[in-house]
Amino acid sequence: MTKDTSKFKKANPGPLYAWPMGLWFSLFFVAPLLIIVAYSFMKRDVYGGVLMEFSMKAYSQMFTKAYGLIVWRTLWISVISTAITILIALPCGYAMARSKHQTALLILIIVPFLTNSLIRIFAWITILGDNGMLNSLLKGVFNLLHNGILHDGAVFTPHKFMFTQNAVILVSIYMYLPYAILPVFTAVDRFDFSLLEAARDLGANKPQAMLKVLIPGIKSGIVSALIFTFIPIFGSYTVPQLVGGKDSYMLGTLIVDQVQKVRNWPLASAFSMMITILSMGGIMWMLISNKREANLKKLSNKEDTTTSLAANLNAGNLQGGVK
């Protein structure tokens, strides 16, 4: 190492540039998280806030039947919404990756979601409401059938689309669909489609090639889509609050109510810790999956390089022998 290089390393101000980001990260992420952890192990104050006394009561309350039902309902809605979202995202991401108009399709996916999330939820309220677009369409068909054809004088009753679990699932799918499409699109776009042709040559039909070659090959994109979809839905507040009813009371709404109405900050912190741990577990799963896939690709590239070198050496030996 030369003297100039050692001087440059000593004078390198890189760590100083990291201080603003480190300070911001500590103040607005680490510190609030530590406060939530601390509050979850304290006693509830009757008038709000906490008492500086150690207690496990918040965590014991989490496992009561009433709160367990809410957690189970939240998990059920999140799983159903995520599963449907992934099933829609897979063909959409595949079609986008294979299309010649990728940029235009990406714009069509992203631009509508640049608007405020509340505006998009209220748009669905105007569609699913008792006097919304969907009920108006059903009313027109009903009147045409009963008053125009049957003449039985029947009266149309609006269908209950709003304030149900189905409404929460539908709007959740719409809200988080881009977060599932984009990782799938990225994974499919990097996939080597010659592997599908090789699978077809080996006797696999198209569905078998898709399931046994394409799906494992884009596993990292699917895992990312699962995490980016499931975790936000699991902790969602605005969607169940605005379009859900009593049968769709979820964990995010429970946390807000515990803070604002019940004033039970320790219990709200304990449930927030549940979501935080779930999020951290999902992120670790994604990182491990991506790292494992990268290691497999490196190993495959090394094997290909070794094979090609061996083939070249054998070819050279054969030529030498012929001479």
HELIX and SHEET records of a PDB file:
HELIX    1   1 LYS A    3  ALA A   11  1                                   9    
HELIX    2   2 GLY A   14  PHE A   25  1                                  12    
HELIX    3   3 SER A   26  VAL A   30  3                                   5    
HELIX    4   4 ALA A   31  SER A   40  1                                  10    
HELIX    5   5 LYS A   57  MET A   62  1                                   6    
HELIX    6   6 LYS A   65  ARG A   98  1                                  34    
HELIX    7   7 GLN A  102  ILE A  110  1                                   9    
HELIX    8   8 VAL A  111  LEU A  114  5                                   4    
HELIX    9   9 SER A  117  LEU A  128  1                                  12    
HELIX   10  10 MET A  133  LEU A  145  1                                  13    
HELIX   11  11 HIS A  146  LEU A  150  3                                   5    
HELIX   12  12 GLN A  165  ASP A  189  1                                  25    
HELIX   13  13 SER A  194  ASP A  201  1                                   8    
HELIX   14  14 LYS A  206  ALA A  209  1                                   4    
HELIX   15  15 MET A  210  LEU A  214  3                                   5    
HELIX   16  16 ILE A  215  GLY A  217  1                                   3    
HELIX   17  17 LYS A  219  PHE A  234  1                                  16    
HELIX   18  18 THR A  238  VAL A  243  1                                   6    
HELIX   19  19 LYS A  246  SER A  248  5                                   3    
HELIX   20  20 LEU A  251  GLN A  260  1                                  10    
HELIX   21  21 TRP A  265  VAL A  322  1                                  58    
SHEET    1   A 2 MET A  42  ARG A  44  0                                        
SHEET    2   A 2 VAL A  50  PHE A  54 -1                                        
END                                                                             
